[in-house]
Amino acid sequence: MRWPVKECLSEEEIRSGQRYVIGDAVATQAIVSLTTGALLVAYALEFGASNLTIGLLAAVPPLAQLVQIPSVHLVQKIGNRRAISFYSCIVSRSFFLLIGLSPLIFPHEWVLPVLLAGLSGYGVFAAICTCSWNSWMRDLIPAKELGRFNAKRMAIATSLGMATALGAAQYIDWFTGTFPDRTYVAYSSLFVLAFAVSLVDSYFIASVPEPAMESNGSGILSTILHPLRNPNFRRLLRFLCSWNCAINLAAPFFAVYMLSKLGLSVFSVIALGVLGQIMNLLFFRVWGGLSDRFSNKSVLRLCGPLFIVCIFGWTFTSMPDKHVMTIPLLVILHILMGVATAGTTLGAFNIAMKLAPKELSAAYLASAGLVNSLAAGLAPVAGGYFADFFAQRQLALTLRWTSPGTTVNIPTLHLSHWDFFFFIAVLLGCLSIYFLGKVQEEGEVENRVILQELVFHTRRRMRNLSTVGGIRWMVEFPFSLVKQRRKNKNNKCK
């Protein structure tokens, strides 16, 4: 199969390509919803996975992203990023078929090793795809539209990903109740379905037009090391490393914590995750517009601390056990984390793209991917170790009121087991915000300005959602986007 690379794309080709990019995002999000998060954790727990094993499962895909560094040479040498992305994507997701069929063709004691090996193979080829894809998107999407386009892409993908996750969770609960002795088959079938969806995604990837790469004329070693010679990008890498350490130290274990410590069902865990995704959906457009209007750093400076506060809030969900406020607190935390995650995900992705020179975009984005992968890979392993180490340790702070004839003890803080590394993640998060302050980006404004804009947009959204029309918007989204696109196309024809 041959795909041409054009020196210059027409406006129509760019818009057509962006529609296929959104299609890829939808398919990718469906695959992620079926194979990661609480579903992956529950699948591993079915076969007796330990905390360290859960940490390794979370670490393997991002550590495999280290392959992005030699992939830069592959991208520079071949030049056809569409071909690289297409074939590496097909190979990477074929490992889902192996994972899905493993309980049926291997002894059950082999399933966890096969799961780790399959995720490793998936991660290696996914890293090659990511390296070429990011460079490709850097040239396809105009810089002035980067924030709004990525916000729109993520919003559509998230909305359909929520439906996929809820459907998968409902399916798991139904299958578990109907066939309680063969629960693992339900999880296996989700991986097989993810492989089928990946075949559809390969069509979207093949349909995106590719502009020609700009050659920098440098050797591969010089190209790879160039981002480290850029002081501002080096500061950005420091932020990305510390931020991903903080997030991935705690986030992979939220599902484990709710399933094992709090005793919630898989559907309840997925439902809370979907609640957070709904807030993602509502705020992607807000953060995307603000990042284009001001800067990505300004958005990160507001969303980062909010997410850190949410991580600290998890320590109050059990004091030391599940209590009457546990569920309300989990709901609040998922809402706030959804708002913060929309801004941090969008801001971190966009700021790396914005600060990467066009002629060296593959090397710069690969270096950012390398740092993200190292942090996201090592942090869950450390988290798994901490979970076991702190299992028998506690730290309590109690206020005592003593009066004649009475003594009242008021527990104010109780750290045990999972709470300890939640607290460590908070400390790392604070360090990352300090590093973010050193990064320079055009358009920075004070937090007060961003907060005022956020309050304005939030009030407007709440007013819209409080009406019948707002509720109808929630139901019809994202189908309304398809209708609007057709309407625009018809107007253009006239």
Order of alpha helices (4+ residues) and beta strands (2+ residues): beta-alpha-alpha-alpha-alpha-alpha-alpha-alpha-alpha-beta-alpha-alpha-alpha-alpha-alpha-alpha-beta-beta-alpha-alpha-alpha-alpha
